[in-house]
Amino acid sequence: MRYKKLGGSDLKVSEICLGTMTFGEQNTEEQSHAQIDMALDYGVNFIDTAEMYSIPPRKETYGKTEEIIGNWLHKTGRRDQVILASKVIGQADWMPHVRSGKACLDRINIEQAIESSLSRLQTNYLDLYQIHWPDRKTNFFGKLEYQHVDQQATTSIEETLTVLNDLVESGKVRYIGISNETPWGVMEYLRLSEKLNLPRIISIQNPYNLLNRSFEIGLSEICHREQIDLLAYSPLGFGVLSGKYLDHQPARSRLTLFPSYQRYNNENGVAATREYVNLALEHLLKPAQMALAFVNQRPFMGANIIGATNLEQLQDNLESSEIDLSETLMKEIDSIHQQFSNPCP
């Protein structure tokens, strides 16, 4: 397992981060704890979660993932061996069960969210606290073609950043990050940090995989020049890049259980996936491992957030850290990308 310092921080994180959104929905507490144990055995020291998990979000499982991780931390006493990250949600009128449907990124909401997360996680601090998505209406979760909304009721980034600063000063949070953000959003956080002498973001958690390399268009240069690292989520495109959905719909798989999760399963996405799967097999690689190894090798990467629903999947994903793709293979991947450019943004 390789490690690097995240952004401009002193957090030395493993290049593989354990994603946990299945904990409490597709995975029981016992299964979830077994995943954490295996990940740490492979050298992972970075765990990512969020207040809204499990996924898909619903009232019955809100906060369940953090509770499961907290129980593991309490049981094992290994808090000092993991870098722990969580997130606070932005505006979400589609989740009325979170703070009476009035969730946003103002002081009251963030302070309530952090206290609840710390309680569920059974810890008195987070190494990284992230804004899950912006309060404003903009391009995230696959949305393209930005449409400006005048006079939108939204919390200013300045207020959000000021609250995060107070959490850092109180010792409840060590570093801050953002997620599902745009180039403008990143630069606004940086501008306000410099202007007001507030903490700088060290990471951005956005989707990145062979079917969606849109991060490279506007964000990669910003992150390189400003010492912000990408925490890539959905590196397998909801499992699509494993190839398991090409010719059938496996029972108990995510897209079978939750058919609304079709972001990476459109016509061009399926065609591109078939090309990537065939390329992996030609090089005697498992398709999922090739897709993950590609993400691991990107120069703007802080960590690759993997997830699994069983230990066999998790082991395959973890072993991607042992694979180095050749320059020839990377060129072949880029050739497919030129043919199917970001089919699933």
Residue, then its C-alpha position, 0 to 999 in steps of 0.5 A: m500500500r502506498y501513502k501520501k500526504l493529503g493536499g497541504s496537510d500532514l495527514k498521511v493517507s493510504e492511496i485506497c480509502l474504504g468507502t462505507m455507504t453500504f454499511g447498514e443497508q447492504n451490509t450488516e454490522e458484523q459484515s461491515h466490521a469484517q470489511i474494516d478489519m480486512a482493509l486495515d490488514y491490507g494497509v488502509n488507514f483512511i475511512d470515509t463516511a457521511e451523516m446521510y449514509s446508508i445509501p440509498p438515503r432513507k429515514e430508517t438508516y440515516g446515520k446508521t453507517e456512522e454508528i457502525i463505524g463508531n461501534w467498531l472504533h469503540k470495540t477495537g480501540r483503534r481510533d488512533q490508527v485511522i484517518l476518519a472523514s465524514k460529511v455534512i449535507g447541503q440543502a436537501d428538501w428531498m430528505p425531510h428526515v434530516r433536521s426537519g427538512k431544513a438542512c443547509l450549510d449554515r451555522i445551526n445545521i453544521e453545528q448540529a451535524i458535527e455533534s451528531s456525527l461525533s456522537r455516532l462515531q464515538t470520537n471527539y474529533l474528525d480528521l477530515y470534515q467535508i461539505h457533501w454538496p453545495d447549497r446552491k443549484t449547480n452541476f453535481f450528481g451528473k448534472l450538466e449545462y449549468q442554469h443560473v438561478d437568480q435570488q436563490a435562497t442559499t447559505s454563503i460560502e463565507e458563512t459555511l467556511t466561518v463555521l468550519n473554521d470554528l470547528v477547527e479551532s475547537g479541535k473537533v475537526r483537523y482539516i476541511g474538504i468539499s465534495n461534488e463541487t465545481p471549479w468556481g466553488v473551489m476557487e471561491y473557497l480558496r479566495l475566501s480562505e486567503k481573504l479572511n485568513l480561514p482554513r484552506i480546503i485540502s481535498i475535493q471528493n468528486p466522481y472519477n472513473l473510466l466513464n466519467r473523467s470530467f474532473e480533468i477538464g476544469l478541476s485537475e489544474i486547479c487542484h494541482r496548482e493549489q495543493i488540493d487532492l481528489l478523493a475519487y468516489s464511484p471509481l467503478g461507476f456503481g460496479v458497472l466497470s467490473g463488467k458484471y452488468l454487461d449481459h445480465q442483472p446479477a441478483r442482490s447487486r446494487l442496480t438490481l436492488f436500487p434500479s434508480y441508480q443507473r447513472y453509469n448504465n446508459e447506451n454509450g456507457v455500456a458500449a464503453t464499458r464493454e471496450y474497457v472490459n475487453l481491454a482488461l481481459e486482453h492484458l490478463l487483468k480483472p476489469a475492476q482491478m484495471a479500472l481501479a488501478f487507472v484511478n490510483q495512478r492519476p497524478f491529482m489523486g489523494a485517495n481512491i474510495i472503494g466500496a464492496t458488499n462482500l469480502e471477496q469484492l473488497q479483496d479484489n479492490l484492495e489488490s488493485s493497489e499492487i497493480d501498475l498499468s504500463e504506459t502502453l496500456m494507459k495509451e490504449i485506455d486513452s484511445i477508448h476514452q477518445q472514442f467514448s468521451n465521458p459517456c456518463p458524467 
